[in-house]
Amino acid sequence: MPYLGSEDTVRELRRALSNPNVQSDQLRYRNTILKVIRAMSQGVDVSGLFSEMVKACATVDIVQKKLVYVFLCSYATLNPELSLLVINTLRKDCQDPNPMVRSLALRNMTNLRLPSLVEYVEQPLTAGLRDRAACVRRVAVLGWAKLRNLQTSSEIDATVVNELYSLLRDPDPVVMVNCLRALEEILKEEGGVAINKPITHHLLNRLKECDIWGQCEVLRVLQRYRPQSEDELFDILSLLDASLVSPHPPVMAATLSLFLSLCSGLPAISLAALERVRGPLLAACGSASRETRFTALCHIQLLLRSLPGLMGAHYKRFFCGYAEPAYIKQRKMQVLVELVNDENVAMLLDELRGYCTDVNTDTAHAAISAIGRIGRSYSDKCLEILTGLLGLKQEHITSAVVQTMRDLVWVCPQCSDTVCLAVEGCEELLQDSQGRQALLWLLGVYGERVSSAPYTLEVFIDGVRSEASLGVKMELLTATMRLFLCRPAETQDMLGRLLHYCIEEETDMCVRDQALLYYRLLHCGIEETRKVLQGRRSDPSLGVLIGRPAEPISQWACSFNTLEPLRQGAIETEPASRGSPEHVTFDPKPNTDLSDTLNCSHGKTGHSGSDSAIQCTDSSTDVLASSVTAPISLSLSPALSPEEFERLWLRRHVLHAEQGPEKIQEEEDYMCMQEHIQCPAIPHCSPQSLQAAMQLVNIQTLAFTPPHTLPWRVYLYTHTQHTHSADTPHSTLILGELLYTGEANQKAGAKKGTGDEEDKQMKQGEEAAAEELSGRETTGKDREEKGVKVTLKQQPRDEKALRGFLSILTTVLHTLSSESA
């Protein structure tokens, strides 16, 4: 916005610029032009001085030329006709003996950004590409890219493109990098600059001559090149090895990104590259630049997805400094959660406890949330800290602790007793809506264990008219209904008052509709209400599935060294939804590479009413490919008793064994499938961990043998709901058996005890040959001996739902296997 009195300022400046006495004095003339630039930077509209400034550019003073060119480039679009007067002066300067003047003229000639002047600019730019001064060639190369932006619809001049390609071998490294940038811009519609073997090796050999950002540009462009042989690949990796440990974080990140792109089919080399960049990444975390530190932390989180123990020995480097900004502290705490193990858990919890009283409330909340995430593995230690924080009687800390406790008991129901004792009496300190909703959820779900639950809810109900948060009102309705089902005598009166207010006086339709739903549900009877509001819960004596399996590098390699890691929030290990655990929907992404994620081989035997033939496959691709076509939902209800499970399982077994496939073909609603999954660590898992892991995805285990017992068996069941193309839900019952005989290990032990030296050599040769062919021709019998045999029986028949369930089960088994390994 122009300042007041700007017209007087412009009038005074025009008078000074037109004064012959000022023009004759070079210093006064330059100072007057400087006043014009200062007024322009302060928001004064000085476009009326354009003609006077055009006259001022005809000078031998380089400083004055720079000032005038800044003005002309700023106001050229407002005065396109007068800008033609500048062209003659600029073209004349392009032939000046001083290379600085020539480069300055070329730069500002292209910065005018006027399509009408393009015909006057092309010839000086073409001459600039052949100029003897490197600074002129640098400007001329980028000038062609600017010219292309002015005329995007015009045809590309092949002569100019060939000239730019030849300048890739210019002795000046800046000219070489500018040529890459210009060709990328000019050939954008054709995919950018063409990278072949000679260009690639030339750029790599001259990489060290470039500055930091020049190296980054070269490394980024080289990601499009694919080596023609393995020897060439390793030659390129050898040239990049020094840049991988560069002290400059941008160069290191660009080199690692190129490494991961080239070694996409060599996971061992990719993992070794991640190990090598550990030092530079840790150094970047201690950089003086806050932006560099934050970026390094975000990329470390990305690396930890494939190498969880990469920074385990250096966890102290992620302790927060007092003067660090809140966003860096919060990101460091997210990294610390990923590095927790039995050796450092005490020190990390002690460090996080100190952050809980930080003056920044966001940092304090993040620290409390981090303690809660660690509590999923070390619940006793974390609950002790959280309970102690409630004793501080601070509003924001109490609110964060109650929310964390709610999240903790959601996945660790064995902590419910301690949490119920801790939350009593803290309702007076909860002032924010999120904290009150968390408390109400706890009182509703575990109200029978909290002695003061009815009295606490009564306080909320008495003040419901003044409650501003709709979320609190809706949570209060649900909590009161749940408490009424377990303590009706104490809750009946207050529930009636709450329903009357919400139905008759509440203005918000969401709250009113929810109250009407509960009112009509009560008319259907207590048992029906109980089925809706009190879903199945996990056994409080069980633990939960902690952690996640290491992801393949290919899943995140494309986002490395981009803005994507900076946009991502905390890496959670489970969904943030706080809804009912009755149903868990599994909707895999169609682009997920299941063969990389689920490292298992299958030998499938399928027989149904319409097809009793035995089908064998060499990989899990065919089995799981169709499971991503439509989402399925798993449910534990209606519950299946052990006796009913045994009757159904044995009836199907006898039907198949005695009556043969001819009789089975008459039953179109039955299907049986057998798979072999390579996860030998599963039989060593504790029954509690296995059962908890299955319950997280709503798979119920009924019976299992003790660990380390052979043969090892597990029986399980679930109900699936699968939506077909006609949008009609289709429900099925799936019975399953996991069987591990351990025959491969027993045979290996017998051979080891009786073989002589010759047998050992023969065995080594056979093992080497087997390893060489493991990715191509592995027999089904070998896989059966090494893997867990999964037998599934389904009624009614739904092949897509069965395969979808198999993919869920496989993911759980591999996750447990990686945790036990």
ZAMARGU-4260 file (C-alpha; in steps of 0.2 Angstrom, whole numbers, plus 5000, padded with zeros to 4 digits):
<rodrens>
0) 5000/5000/5000 | 5008/5017/4995 | 5013/5028/5009 | 5004/5045/5012 | 5012/5059/5002
5) 5019/5047/4989 | 5014/5059/4975 | 5025/5073/4982 | 5040/5060/4984 | 5038/5055/4966
10) 5037/5073/4960 | 5053/5078/4970 | 5062/5063/4963 | 5057/5067/4945 | 5064/5084/4947
15) 5080/5078/4954 | 5082/5065/4940 | 5079/5078/4927 | 5091/5091/4934 | 5106/5093/4923
20) 5117/5098/4938 | 5112/5081/4946 | 5115/5072/4930 | 5132/5079/4928 | 5138/5074/4945
25) 5139/5055/4945 | 5139/5053/4964 | 5123/5064/4966 | 5115/5055/4951 | 5118/5038/4959
30) 5112/5044/4976 | 5096/5050/4968 | 5093/5033/4959 | 5096/5025/4976 | 5082/5035/4984
35) 5071/5029/4970 | 5075/5011/4974 | 5073/5015/4993 | 5056/5022/4990 | 5051/5007/4979
40) 5056/4995/4992 | 5045/5005/5005 | 5029/5003/4994 | 5029/5020/4985 | 5023/5019/4968
45) 5037/5026/4957 | 5032/5018/4941 | 5029/5036/4934 | 5048/5038/4934 | 5051/5024/4921
50) 5056/5036/4907 | 5068/5045/4918 | 5076/5029/4924 | 5077/5022/4906 | 5088/5037/4902
55) 5099/5034/4918 | 5104/5016/4912 | 5115/5024/4898 | 5131/5025/4910 | 5147/5017/4912
60) 5145/5016/4931 | 5141/4997/4935 | 5133/5001/4952 | 5121/5013/4944 | 5117/5001/4930
65) 5113/4988/4943 | 5101/5000/4952 | 5092/5005/4936 | 5090/4987/4930 | 5082/4982/4947
70) 5069/4996/4944 | 5066/4992/4925 | 5063/4973/4929 | 5051/4978/4942 | 5040/4989/4932
75) 5043/4983/4914 | 5026/4973/4914 | 5017/4990/4918 | 5026/4999/4904 | 5029/4987/4890
80) 5030/5000/4876 | 5043/5011/4885 | 5053/4995/4889 | 5058/4994/4870 | 5069/5009/4874
85) 5079/4999/4885 | 5083/4985/4873 | 5095/4996/4863 | 5106/5000/4878 | 5105/4981/4884
90) 5111/4975/4867 | 5125/4987/4867 | 5130/4982/4884 | 5130/4964/4878 | 5145/4968/4867
95) 5155/4978/4881 | 5173/4972/4884 | 5169/4970/4903 | 5162/4952/4905 | 5153/4958/4921
100) 5143/4971/4910 | 5139/4958/4897 | 5132/4945/4910 | 5123/4959/4919 | 5115/4965/4902
105) 5110/4947/4897 | 5102/4943/4914 | 5091/4958/4915 | 5087/4957/4896 | 5078/4940/4901
110) 5072/4946/4917 | 5061/4959/4908 | 5049/4944/4905 | 5040/4953/4890 | 5035/4941/4875
115) 5036/4956/4864 | 5055/4957/4867 | 5059/4939/4863 | 5065/4942/4845 | 5078/4955/4852
120) 5084/4943/4865 | 5088/4927/4855 | 5103/4934/4846 | 5112/4940/4861 | 5108/4924/4871
125) 5115/4913/4856 | 5131/4923/4856 | 5132/4922/4875 | 5133/4903/4874 | 5149/4905/4865
130) 5156/4919/4875 | 5174/4917/4882 | 5169/4922/4899 | 5161/4908/4910 | 5150/4921/4920
135) 5142/4926/4903 | 5139/4908/4898 | 5131/4904/4915 | 5119/4918/4912 | 5116/4914/4894
140) 5112/4895/4898 | 5099/4900/4911 | 5092/4914/4899 | 5086/4901/4887 | 5076/4892/4901
145) 5068/4909/4905 | 5064/4912/4887 | 5056/4895/4886 | 5044/4900/4900 | 5039/4915/4891
150) 5034/4905/4875 | 5029/4888/4881 | 5018/4885/4866 | 5032/4888/4853 | 5043/4874/4845
155) 5059/4869/4853 | 5074/4875/4843 | 5085/4860/4840 | 5100/4870/4837 | 5099/4878/4855
160) 5096/4861/4863 | 5111/4853/4854 | 5122/4868/4860 | 5116/4866/4877 | 5120/4847/4877
165) 5138/4852/4870 | 5140/4864/4885 | 5138/4849/4897 | 5156/4846/4894 | 5160/4865/4898
170) 5176/4867/4909 | 5166/4877/4921 | 5156/4866/4933 | 5143/4880/4936 | 5140/4881/4917
175) 5138/4862/4917 | 5125/4862/4931 | 5116/4876/4923 | 5114/4867/4907 | 5106/4852/4916
180) 5094/4864/4924 | 5090/4873/4907 | 5088/4856/4898 | 5076/4850/4911 | 5065/4865/4909
185) 5066/4866/4890 | 5063/4847/4888 | 5050/4846/4902 | 5037/4839/4891 | 5049/4826/4884
190) 5054/4819/4901 | 5069/4831/4904 | 5087/4829/4899 | 5092/4812/4891 | 5104/4803/4902
195) 5115/4790/4893 | 5130/4781/4899 | 5143/4794/4892 | 5134/4808/4900 | 5132/4799/4917
200) 5150/4794/4918 | 5155/4812/4913 | 5144/4820/4927 | 5150/4807/4940 | 5168/4811/4936
205) 5166/4829/4938 | 5154/4828/4953 | 5168/4834/4965 | 5171/4850/4955 | 5153/4856/4958
210) 5147/4866/4973 | 5134/4858/4986 | 5119/4862/4976 | 5127/4858/4960 | 5131/4841/4966
215) 5113/4839/4972 | 5106/4844/4955 | 5118/4831/4946 | 5113/4817/4958 | 5095/4821/4956
220) 5095/4820/4937 | 5106/4804/4938 | 5091/4794/4946 | 5084/4792/4929 | 5098/4782/4923
225) 5099/4763/4924 | 5116/4754/4923 | 5117/4742/4908 | 5127/4729/4918 | 5131/4724/4936
230) 5149/4729/4934 | 5144/4746/4928 | 5132/4747/4943 | 5147/4744/4955 | 5158/4756/4946
235) 5145/4770/4949 | 5143/4765/4967 | 5161/4766/4969 | 5161/4784/4963 | 5147/4789/4974
240) 5155/4781/4990 | 5164/4797/4995 | 5148/4807/4993 | 5138/4795/5004 | 5148/4801/5019
245) 5149/4819/5014 | 5149/4832/5028 | 5136/4842/5019 | 5118/4835/5023 | 5111/4839/5006
250) 5124/4830/4996 | 5123/4815/5008 | 5104/4814/5006 | 5105/4816/4987 | 5118/4802/4986
255) 5108/4790/4997 | 5093/4793/4987 | 5103/4789/4971 | 5110/4774/4980 | 5093/4767/4985
260) 5086/4770/4967 | 5101/4761/4959 | 5101/4746/4972 | 5082/4743/4972 | 5085/4725/4968
265) 5100/4723/4980 | 5093/4725/4997 | 5109/4720/5006 | 5118/4735/4998 | 5104/4746/5002
270) 5105/4741/5020 | 5124/4744/5020 | 5121/4761/5013 | 5109/4765/5027 | 5122/4760/5040
275) 5135/4771/5032 | 5124/4787/5033 | 5122/4785/5051 | 5136/4796/5056 | 5132/4810/5044
280) 5114/4810/5050 | 5119/4811/5068 | 5130/4825/5064 | 5115/4834/5055 | 5105/4832/5071
285) 5118/4843/5080 | 5118/4856/5066 | 5117/4874/5071 | 5102/4876/5059 | 5086/4872/5066
290) 5079/4868/5049 | 5093/4855/5046 | 5090/4847/5062 | 5072/4845/5060 | 5074/4838/5042
295) 5087/4826/5048 | 5076/4819/5062 | 5062/4817/5049 | 5073/4807/5038 | 5080/4796/5053
300) 5062/4791/5057 | 5060/4786/5039 | 5076/4775/5040 | 5070/4767/5057 | 5055/4759/5047
305) 5068/4747/5039 | 5082/4747/5052 | 5074/4749/5069 | 5090/4747/5078 | 5100/4759/5067
310) 5102/4773/5081 | 5099/4762/5096 | 5117/4764/5103 | 5115/4783/5100 | 5099/4787/5109
315) 5107/4800/5120 | 5109/4811/5104 | 5091/4813/5103 | 5088/4820/5121 | 5080/4837/5120
320) 5090/4853/5123 | 5082/4867/5134 | 5083/4881/5121 | 5077/4870/5106 | 5060/4874/5098
325) 5045/4864/5102 | 5044/4856/5085 | 5061/4849/5086 | 5058/4842/5104 | 5042/4834/5099
330) 5051/4825/5084 | 5065/4820/5095 | 5053/4812/5107 | 5045/4802/5093 | 5062/4795/5088
335) 5066/4791/5106 | 5050/4780/5107 | 5056/4770/5092 | 5073/4767/5101 | 5066/4760/5117
340) 5073/4743/5123 | 5076/4734/5139 | 5093/4742/5142 | 5088/4760/5140 | 5070/4760/5145
345) 5073/4767/5163 | 5084/4781/5157 | 5072/4786/5143 | 5057/4786/5154 | 5067/4797/5167
350) 5071/4809/5153 | 5054/4810/5146 | 5047/4813/5164 | 5057/4829/5164 | 5049/4835/5148
355) 5032/4832/5155 | 5033/4849/5165 | 5040/4859/5151 | 5033/4877/5150 | 5027/4873/5132
360) 5011/4864/5134 | 5013/4856/5117 | 5029/4849/5122 | 5022/4843/5139 | 5008/4834/5130
365) 5020/4826/5117 | 5031/4819/5131 | 5016/4812/5140 | 5010/4804/5124 | 5027/4796/5121
370) 5027/4789/5139 | 5010/4781/5134 | 5017/4773/5118 | 5031/4766/5128 | 5018/4760/5141
375) 5012/4747/5128 | 5028/4738/5131 | 5032/4743/5148 | 5015/4746/5156 | 5020/4745/5175
380) 5034/4758/5174 | 5024/4770/5163 | 5009/4769/5174 | 5019/4774/5189 | 5025/4789/5180
385) 5008/4794/5174 | 5000/4792/5191 | 5014/4803/5198 | 5010/4816/5185 | 4992/4817/5191
390) 4998/4822/5208 | 5005/4838/5201 | 4987/4845/5200 | 4990/4855/5184 | 4976/4856/5172
395) 4985/4853/5155 | 4996/4839/5162 | 4980/4830/5170 | 4971/4832/5154 | 4985/4824/5144
400) 4988/4810/5156 | 4969/4805/5156 | 4969/4805/5137 | 4985/4794/5137 | 4978/4782/5150
405) 4963/4780/5139 | 4973/4776/5124 | 4984/4764/5135 | 4969/4754/5141 | 4962/4753/5124
410) 4977/4742/5118 | 4982/4736/5136 | 4967/4731/5145 | 4977/4723/5159 | 4981/4741/5164
415) 4963/4745/5168 | 4963/4742/5187 | 4978/4754/5189 | 4970/4767/5178 | 4953/4766/5187
420) 4961/4769/5203 | 4971/4784/5196 | 4957/4794/5188 | 4946/4795/5203 | 4945/4813/5209
425) 4953/4821/5194 | 4937/4828/5186 | 4939/4845/5194 | 4955/4848/5185 | 4949/4844/5168
430) 4944/4860/5159 | 4947/4856/5141 | 4935/4845/5131 | 4947/4832/5125 | 4952/4828/5143
435) 4934/4827/5149 | 4929/4816/5134 | 4943/4804/5139 | 4937/4803/5157 | 4919/4800/5152
440) 4925/4786/5141 | 4934/4778/5155 | 4919/4780/5167 | 4908/4772/5154 | 4919/4757/5149
445) 4926/4753/5167 | 4912/4762/5177 | 4909/4746/5188 | 4927/4747/5194 | 4927/4766/5199
450) 4917/4768/5215 | 4913/4787/5212 | 4908/4785/5193 | 4889/4788/5196 | 4893/4804/5206
455) 4906/4810/5194 | 4893/4808/5179 | 4880/4817/5190 | 4891/4832/5191 | 4893/4832/5172
460) 4874/4829/5169 | 4869/4844/5181 | 4880/4855/5171 | 4875/4849/5154 | 4865/4865/5150
465) 4881/4875/5151 | 4892/4863/5142 | 4898/4870/5125 | 4907/4855/5118 | 4896/4843/5107
470) 4909/4830/5109 | 4907/4830/5128 | 4888/4829/5127 | 4889/4814/5115 | 4902/4805/5126
475) 4892/4809/5141 | 4876/4800/5134 | 4886/4785/5129 | 4895/4784/5146 | 4879/4786/5156
480) 4871/4772/5145 | 4885/4760/5148 | 4885/4764/5167 | 4867/4761/5168 | 4869/4743/5161
485) 4881/4738/5175 | 4875/4750/5189 | 4856/4753/5185 | 4851/4758/5203 | 4863/4772/5204
490) 4861/4778/5187 | 4843/4777/5182 | 4837/4794/5188 | 4851/4804/5180 | 4850/4794/5164
495) 4831/4799/5163 | 4835/4817/5166 | 4849/4817/5153 | 4839/4809/5140 | 4824/4821/5143
500) 4836/4836/5141 | 4844/4830/5126 | 4828/4825/5117 | 4817/4840/5123 | 4829/4854/5125
505) 4845/4851/5115 | 4846/4861/5099 | 4860/4851/5091 | 4853/4838/5080 | 4868/4826/5082
510) 4866/4825/5101 | 4847/4824/5100 | 4847/4810/5087 | 4859/4800/5098 | 4848/4802/5113
515) 4833/4796/5103 | 4843/4781/5097 | 4847/4776/5115 | 4829/4780/5121 | 4822/4769/5107
520) 4835/4756/5111 | 4830/4755/5129 | 4812/4751/5123 | 4819/4736/5114 | 4825/4728/5131
525) 4841/4728/5142 | 4848/4713/5133 | 4847/4721/5116 | 4855/4737/5123 | 4869/4727/5130
530) 4873/4719/5114 | 4874/4736/5106 | 4884/4745/5119 | 4894/4732/5127 | 4904/4723/5114
535) 4917/4710/5117 | 4933/4715/5126 | 4950/4708/5126 | 4955/4697/5141 | 4963/4709/5154
540) 4977/4696/5158 | 4984/4697/5140 | 4997/4708/5133 | 4996/4716/5116 | 5006/4715/5100
545) 5020/4728/5101 | 5030/4735/5088 | 5029/4732/5069 | 5040/4722/5057 | 5054/4731/5047
550) 5047/4738/5031 | 5056/4735/5014 | 5066/4750/5009 | 5056/4751/4993 | 5041/4756/5002
555) 5048/4773/5007 | 5064/4775/4996 | 5054/4786/4983 | 5050/4799/4997 | 5067/4800/5004
560) 5075/4817/5001 | 5058/4825/4997 | 5046/4835/5008 | 5035/4820/5011 | 5044/4815/5027
565) 5042/4833/5034 | 5024/4832/5031 | 5021/4816/5040 | 5016/4816/5058 | 5021/4804/5071
570) 5022/4786/5065 | 5009/4777/5075 | 5008/4758/5077 | 4990/4757/5077 | 4974/4766/5071
575) 4969/4782/5080 | 4951/4778/5080 | 4943/4776/5097 | 4927/4767/5091 | 4920/4751/5096
580) 4932/4736/5094 | 4918/4725/5088 | 4923/4726/5070 | 4940/4729/5062 | 4940/4733/5044
585) 4954/4728/5033 | 4956/4737/5017 | 4973/4735/5009 | 4980/4747/4997 | 4980/4740/4979
590) 4997/4746/4976 | 5005/4737/4990 | 5018/4724/4986 | 5012/4710/4996 | 5026/4698/4990
595) 5039/4710/4997 | 5029/4713/5013 | 5025/4695/5017 | 5040/4685/5014 | 5032/4668/5013
600) 5029/4654/5001 | 5013/4644/4999 | 5008/4627/4993 | 4989/4629/4991 | 4977/4615/4991
605) 4959/4620/4987 | 4944/4610/4986 | 4926/4616/4986 | 4909/4610/4980 | 4912/4616/4962
610) 4931/4612/4961 | 4940/4598/4971 | 4956/4598/4961 | 4972/4601/4970 | 4981/4617/4965
615) 4999/4621/4969 | 5008/4638/4968 | 5026/4643/4970 | 5022/4660/4978 | 5009/4669/4988
620) 5006/4681/4974 | 4991/4671/4966 | 4984/4668/4983 | 4984/4686/4989 | 4981/4695/4973
625) 4963/4695/4974 | 4962/4700/4992 | 4964/4718/4988 | 4949/4719/4976 | 4937/4723/4990
630) 4938/4727/5009 | 4932/4714/5021 | 4927/4716/5039 | 4931/4703/5053 | 4920/4700/5068
635) 4920/4689/5084 | 4901/4689/5085 | 4891/4678/5086 | 4903/4669/5098 | 4907/4650/5094
640) 4909/4638/5109 | 4923/4625/5109 | 4910/4611/5107 | 4902/4619/5092 | 4919/4622/5084
645) 4924/4604/5087 | 4908/4598/5080 | 4909/4609/5064 | 4927/4605/5061 | 4926/4586/5063
650) 4910/4585/5053 | 4919/4593/5038 | 4934/4582/5041 | 4924/4566/5041 | 4914/4572/5026
655) 4929/4575/5016 | 4938/4559/5022 | 4924/4546/5020 | 4912/4553/5007 | 4925/4559/4995
660) 4925/4574/4983 | 4909/4568/4974 | 4898/4571/4989 | 4907/4587/4993 | 4903/4594/4976
665) 4885/4593/4981 | 4888/4607/4994 | 4891/4623/4985 | 4893/4633/5001 | 4908/4625/5008
670) 4927/4628/5004 | 4943/4621/5011 | 4960/4629/5008 | 4978/4624/5014 | 4993/4635/5014
675) 5011/4634/5020 | 5019/4650/5027 | 5037/4651/5032 | 5037/4658/5049 | 5046/4645/5060
680) 5047/4657/5075 | 5029/4657/5078 | 5028/4641/5088 | 5040/4649/5100 | 5028/4664/5104
685) 5019/4664/5121 | 5001/4659/5120 | 4996/4676/5127 | 5005/4686/5114 | 4998/4675/5100
690) 4980/4677/5107 | 4982/4695/5110 | 4989/4698/5092 | 4974/4688/5085 | 4961/4698/5095
695) 4968/4714/5088 | 4961/4709/5071 | 4946/4701/5078 | 4952/4683/5076 | 4948/4671/5091
700) 4959/4657/5096 | 4951/4643/5105 | 4965/4630/5109 | 4983/4629/5106 | 4997/4618/5112
705) 5011/4625/5124 | 5026/4633/5115 | 5041/4622/5111 | 5030/4607/5109 | 5029/4597/5093
710) 5018/4595/5084 | 5012/4613/5088 | 4994/4617/5084 | 4982/4632/5086 | 4963/4632/5082
715) 4955/4648/5078 | 4939/4656/5070 | 4931/4672/5064 | 4917/4679/5055 | 4919/4689/5039
720) 4908/4702/5030 | 4912/4705/5012 | 4903/4717/5000 | 4901/4710/4983 | 4898/4720/4967
725) 4880/4722/4971 | 4884/4731/4987 | 4875/4717/4997 | 4885/4711/5012 | 4889/4693/5013
730) 4894/4685/5030 | 4904/4669/5031 | 4911/4658/5045 | 4930/4653/5044 | 4937/4639/5055
735) 4956/4638/5055 | 4971/4627/5061 | 4989/4631/5062 | 5001/4616/5062 | 5020/4616/5064
740) 5028/4599/5064 | 5046/4604/5064 | 5051/4590/5053 | 5065/4600/5044 | 5074/4604/5060
745) 5073/4586/5066 | 5080/4580/5050 | 5094/4593/5051 | 5098/4587/5069 | 5099/4569/5064
750) 5111/4572/5049 | 5122/4583/5060 | 5124/4570/5073 | 5128/4555/5061 | 5137/4563/5046
755) 5155/4561/5042 | 5167/4574/5034 | 5162/4569/5017 | 5144/4570/5021 | 5146/4587/5028
760) 5154/4593/5012 | 5141/4585/5001 | 5128/4594/5013 | 5136/4611/5011 | 5136/4609/4992
765) 5118/4604/4992 | 5114/4619/5003 | 5123/4631/4992 | 5114/4624/4977 | 5097/4626/4986
770) 5101/4644/4991 | 5105/4648/4973 | 5089/4641/4967 | 5078/4647/4982 | 5071/4661/4972
775) 5066/4651/4957 | 5063/4633/4960 | 5059/4628/4978 | 5049/4612/4980 | 5032/4612/4989
780) 5038/4598/5000 | 5053/4608/5007 | 5041/4623/5010 | 5029/4612/5020 | 5043/4605/5031
785) 5050/4623/5035 | 5033/4632/5037 | 5017/4633/5047 | 5003/4623/5038 | 4987/4634/5038
790) 4971/4624/5035 | 4955/4635/5033 | 4937/4629/5031 | 4923/4641/5026 | 4905/4641/5026
795) 4896/4648/5016 | 4908/4648/5001 | 4916/4665/4997 | 4933/4663/4989 | 4937/4682/4990
800) 4933/4684/5008 | 4944/4668/5012 | 4959/4675/5003 | 4957/4692/5011 | 4956/4683/5028
805) 4972/4673/5023 | 4982/4689/5020 | 4977/4696/5037 | 4982/4680/5045 | 4998/4680/5036
810) 5002/4698/5041 | 4999/4694/5059 | 5010/4678/5059 | 5024/4687/5051 | 5023/4702/5063
815) 5024/4690/5078 | 5038/4680/5069 | 5049/4695/5067 | 5046/4700/5085 | 5051/4683/5092
820) 5066/4682/5080
</rodrens>
